[in-house]
Amino acid sequence: MSGEPGPRASRDGRHALEPHHAGVSGRLNWLRAGVLGANDGIISTAGLVIGVAAATTSVSEIAWTSRQLGIVAWEKGDPAKAEKLLRESIRLLAPMRERGTLCESQRYLAQLLLQEGRLDEAEKYALAARETVSAEDIVSRATTRVALAQVRAAQHRYEEAEVLFKEALEIVGGAEHCRILLDVLPPYADFLRALDREADAAELEARLAERLPTAA
């Protein structure tokens, strides 16, 4: 499948299903309608996230909510809805250049597209995420490298992939919040295991268990 999923955007940038009287409240209603169309497994978690958005009039918060709902939809096995929500998050944030949320929405979309076998699109968003991330954002400097590393691995550019994984690990190696390692070490270990480097993969997993015992 190529191009944007779902209804085509109109000339003013709104989606066909988005109310044209919009503004932030209209976007929230559009987002809420999308949640009500979700399957039952998504609604309970999505309702909590929508509650956060309902308490604000910030476009960036609406975009953050859309991203979180996209992640929930992906985890619940609805990649089409996840893609739609992630793209909406990016669409809202792109004019604002809100780097923190934007780069994460871009990298999640890259990883989703990669999982769906849409490698060219995945590369586009992984590269965009790397360009968007700010130098001060330690977490996203690591996660955007992981997303691009996964794309490079899928392209059989293994040396480039490993350099990116190593850079991501170096960035978060001394991080105060150890849970960020969950975004770096497991995909790095999966990459190594796919190359039949079982000992190296096991070493990374042991490192994760040492820093974050609950992940073992």
N, C-alpha and C positions, 0 to 999 in steps of 0.2 A: 504494500500500500504506500502511495507517495502523497506528499503534500500534507496540509493540515487536516486532522480528523474532524468529523462532525460538520456542522453548518458553516458555510463560508462567511467570513467577516464582511460587513458592509463597508462602504467607503470611509465612514467616520471611525472605523476600527472596532465597532461593537459587533458581537456575535448575533446571529439571527435570533437566538433564544434569549438574548439579554435585553431587558426592557429599555426602550429608547428614551424614557424620561430619567434615565439612570442618574449618575452621581453615585456616591458611595453607598447610599441606602438601597439604590436600585441594584447595584452589583451584589450586595449582600442578599437581597431577595432572590436574585438569579442563582447565587451560590447555594442558598437554602433549597431552592427548587431542585438543584442537582443532587443534593443530599437526599431529599425525599424520593428521588428516583433511584437511589442506591439499593443494593440488596440488603436484606435484614442484618447480615453480619457486619455491615459497615455502619449502620445508622447509629448504634449506641455510642461508639467512639466518636463518630462524626458530630453527634449532637453536642458533645462536650466542647469540641473545637469550635463549632458554630457559636456556642455561648460566648466564647472569648471575642469573636468578631462582632457579635451583636452589641457588645459593650463599648465599641469604639467607632469613630467615624474616619479612621485613618486608612487610606488606600493601602499603605504598606502592611497594616495588620490584616486587611482582607486578603491580600496576596499571600501573606504568611499562612493564613487559614486555608486558602486554596491548596497551597503546597502540602500542608499537613494532611488534608483530606485525600490528596493524591497519594501520599505515602500509605495511608490506611487502605485505600482502594487497592493499591498494588499488593499489599500484604494479604488482603482478603481475596486475591485472585481475580481482580477486575482490571486488567491492564489498560483497556480502552478508556474507562472512566478515569483511571490514574493519569493517563496521558493528557486527557482533556483538562483536568484540574491543574496539572503542572504547567501546561501551556498557558492557561489563564493566569497563573501566578506570574509567569515570565512576561506576558503581555502587559499586565498592570505595572510591573516594576521597571521594565525596560526604559520608559521615558524618564523615570525618576533617578535611574542609576543608583538604586539602593543596593549597594554591593553585597552586603551580608546575605540577605534573603535571596537575591537574584542569582548569585553564583551557586547557591545550594539547590535552587529550583532547576537551574541549568544542568547541574551534575546529576541530580536524581533523574531528570528526563533522559540524559545520556545513558545512564545505566539501565533504565527501563527499555529504551530503544535497542540497546545492545542485547538485552535479554530476548527481545522480540525478533532479533536477527536483522535489524535495520542499521547496518554498520555505518554507512555513510552519514546518516542523520545523527547517529550516536557520536561519531567523531566531531561533527559540527558543533554539537552542544557541549561536548567535553572540552573542546578548544575554547569555546566561548566562556565557559566557566573559569578556565585558567586565566583568561584575559580580564575577567570581571573581578576576581578575588583581590582583596586589598592586602598589602604587605603585613598589616597588623593582625590579620585574621588567621591565627594559628590553626584553628580547627579546619577552616575551609581551604587553607593552603595545602593541608594534607589530604582532605577528602577529594578535592578537585584533581590532585595528582593521581589518586587511586582510580578515579573514574577514567582518566586518560590512559593510565596504565592498563586497565582492563580492555579498553578499545585497542591499544597497541598489541596486546596479547592476542586478541581475536584476529588482528591483521597479520599475525605471525611475526611481528616485529619485537621479538622477545628481549633483545638487549635493551631497547628503548623502554620496554615495559618494566624491566627490572630496575633500571635507573630511577624511574618514577616511583616505584614502590619503595626503594631505598630512601629516596628523598622524603617521601611521606613519613616513613618510619623515623627518620632523623628529626623531622620537624616536631613530632609528638613524643619522641623518646623520653623526654624529661617533663612531659606535661603534668601539671598538677592534677588534672581531672583524668584519671586513668581510663574512664569508659570510652574516651575517644579512640583508644587502641582497638576497640571492637570494630571500628570503621576501617582500620588499616591492616591489622595482623591477620584476621581470617581470610580476606581476599588475597593477601600476599601469600599465605600458606596454600590456598587453593591453586594459585598460579604455579607455585613451586611443585606441588603434587602433580599437576597436569604435565609437568616436564619430567616426571619420575624422579624428582629430588625429594624423596620421602624424609630423609634425615633432616634436611634443611627446613622442611615444612613442620616436622615434629618439634624442632628447636624453637621455631616461632610460637607454636602453640604452647610449649612449656613456658616461654617467656610471658605469654598472655596470662596463663594460669597463675604465675608468680605475682604479677602485678595486679591481677583482678581475679582472685580465687573463685568468685561466683560464676565466672565464665567457663570454668573447667568442667 
